[in-house]
């Protein structure tokens, strides 16, 4: 009986065919029929030794009765108990003794029975949990080992053995051993051999060996999408971007709707700052087969590059293909908020809910609703939704910081400080969080605590090196500026330090090429604190000039600072926000977006 090759675990039912049964029993039946018509033949049969006698007189076929019984029982065996009975009979037959041909047949049948038992155990694992699941896996593995001991040609047993060992707690060495044997047996079946090669590649620790397996898999079966997908992932890991893109194109051209593959590939390319390559890959897929998913994915990339018109065009195309797709509608609503079009955002938000009311409690829906509330200055509603999102994922740093930011905007700095503090307990050197908590401390008038946080943030961030990226330099400039401002303008004598203020202010000015009004204002305040009013007036005038050109929102204060320096008076400022005591709305009181 030829082994039936499988790609995945399934139930294989071994059944002795009617043809095989007639072959097994026809000599006896024919002899009996002949005896009816020939008395001599009947006498010969009557004088022949019984089956028991034949078995007992020679050990060579002492197990024949058990084999015959097992063969008949195998036909209708379905339950676990019935299968165990067949297996016991076959093991008994082999133990008692069989001739070479029958022994080979018994082992073949026993291997099939044990394989089917293992498949029952494996199927039961899908329903089980915890210890029971592990017990079933161990039983399945034991049955497979026994099956292969009796029939080493059972390819499906090797593959199943490998897959079970790929599960958590499995033996990777066993996977390699089993798949290697399967690959050898499948030399005449390239399609199945390709699948086995991919399976072995998963456990190869050496990237070179893994690549060899995946190359062999793609050669054996050029239609094996899994092989190309796995090789693309490995090539990305090995920074062979061009090779990975080539493989991904093959995968997506065969299956343009495979969003999981496309999404993973695009994300990896984006992580490697290969956005143009990611865009090109999606564009090729769209040329092969337009789909709303691909348009939506490219829109995300356009949006990340602030190309809002292109993003909107792609989302419109996606909606033209699937007019009521809630994901696309929500994404277009997000884009509308990026474009400060709250009306359009609310229209798409409502359309998405109308198309799929069940998404009302989805996290993406709640996040969008919070953004809309923020745009409409409904801070209590925005906070309520942000709290719901954080409750859903308490460990999510981004959500914690977003809620803290909303508290600060709603004049609740002490609540913001609480959240920032919990974040810093987990990540004490997070420069962005240290800076944000420092700002919140300023809002409550705790200048000493603010200074400590700013100084820690500067140490954690760095960002003053020439090779630092623009974003890091901008963040470093902001922290240096805030620190310098407190050191120069705090009403508390023990807090002020003109020398340090000037150092940090000059650093902030250099990082921004002396082109930011509020930073030049800080530099002027530092000079004034040190009694150098000539330099203070010089930089304060430049700050006012830049403020006038850019219509700076704090132009009046900039002018007031200049007047103070002209009067030989340093600037003093104590920022202290009055805590908002209005209770936050409950979820039931949310305004209908």
Steps between C-alpha positions, in 0.01 A plus 500: 500500500651832396524767769263791451696823530352794683597865555313533828365286779184319396329171578608206279269199521667169410243259364557158349334506159252234379760392240757436772247304706410276208867438440553406865204266525459363144730191545285372786172578326614339173616187682169467679302543178714238326449252784124512458528352152796266564481253794875447485562868548252506789689220669824682456353806666354295783838342567692832474626651830288778647630859499575469871682176443700648215598799712594289800696245297735766362588837647550655159130598468384467859357850484290442185170480690564836669598651165184372334286632784676836487448520123125448536471733801693770315225540242244656735729632774424865572506569871815532705421174681448312173827636361682393817353150461629476143843623608511246785409214265769601252763531771395157632523348152850635450607383844366146445666478162416548132671409180693773321216612273232510769735667746565777247126535442426510875763768560363706213149479642621571856687807380180628337293433811749677725513794260123529515513486878755780506277707276212454741719624785616796292142591410409486868776750577302768315222472758713441810677751721790499744634170628249295300629652179858403588389148590331458162809628320719252685261218409497608137881513489529156662254353250691656211831360623341155524340537157835583339668212680254266327487683166799729435348606168211697653579846366195658660614371838836672463333826401251482784781421744681811379195726531421384852859572603472851356250581774626669820708258703574280200835352397653691207753224442211258454350733240823505301537121523139432398492748212834374370359148479183627334703696244689181409178301459339774289769509231242398238241751621653850459190686616484321835877502528493878465256527791725277713803715416317812621409316818864407564615854424294625794731320745836568339704718733756585233368753247714345227340156552156659521559681173617176335176329602285787377690519169446126455131541587445769237684291240300188582168683481504847339133534601570459874399842632606411855855435381530839330338672796740338748799579279390862470485528880848347531638731232358801682664376818830468313451849345469359148226751423501456122477120529222529757300736282541262205359212708219711640397607153467133403289431809272798453463457125364152564290616796441878477246486782748364753493802729697328775800442275480843342459671835796320656719575199402865486553542875845344478596728211373802691702393806806494275418850371425351159166677459552548125556126461186428703306743284637342184405152617142603568478685168603182313237302686234756410603483136459121510168508685341810655362435848364720775749352746801602292361851441440531872855385574655745257287776650660429838844550346394822328356623828826423684678724250243778543379446142138547595363557149650176370378314809148634452504398134591140592237482773237628258598221258478244778152621592398491131587127503341434841263791577406378848833372624519629861881482520542725199235742622669527839836552335360775280351660810847497663640666188227763512609590853859530374362752251300680775175401330295397805173501305627242249652293779168481685316409179734206432492397867121479492502319165737237641271445800196475276673241281625297799330593831702232680819709473365753751715343773803433280818670618556671164150647520550627856838651409347686205209621712749634753686689226177654372410612852842658538463687171167636622661594834281253688789403726291311755365271225849456356638411844220253568572313177876510560442348844293220344786423261753496783275273709496257206881496486645624830857433391479705180742792544363699207146490643621598845688799360206605282271504802760699695523751216122540497501559876761774451292662225198489731695676778536186711884491530503302823314212336747523211793483746356180652493331158846623401639371830361149445653501151840603638488223758514258206737706283699750713705629206218584262600853396161590353315400817753680722454816295119470515500448875737796534251716310221375729707584809542852361123524471458433871785735595743228611808645330756286681331178390472636145873577489587149619286345226641726227858424600428126504332530162803674348730225630271228366445656159834641398412655164759777496742307279549617144391166355172491700187490285277805465225363723742424783659843469159669512405305814836581661454869418158502665625339821806729522277803441249407772777430749674828422174693536433367851859558610484860371148612593389307812385733781669262749852622568631154588383365165652761269844446353597754234820326395329166434204678340729668247673170421176317426347798314801530270481126430130528409568799274781319318284191445233720336741722304391808701174501304233439767348803676418331830851348524668836438268638768643242742856594403417864574354405840821310586718803417271722707527264798879534474471882492604528134208716387677609180498142368155444649359796303679384183348152506163617627471740202579212264232293671243777451599543133458125434172505693364778282598317180338174610204658681615329820221425748709641788606818322361722777705319763810521281455877484444519877823307560694746281357796696608334827860461377507858377402593855791290632265249658536120453185309412316300766228247431327240710272280296236346718186351354179498703391138515178427309264356761208420268427123514575296188190371323411134523475289185118524515521880487711513184384744238388321182776560246 
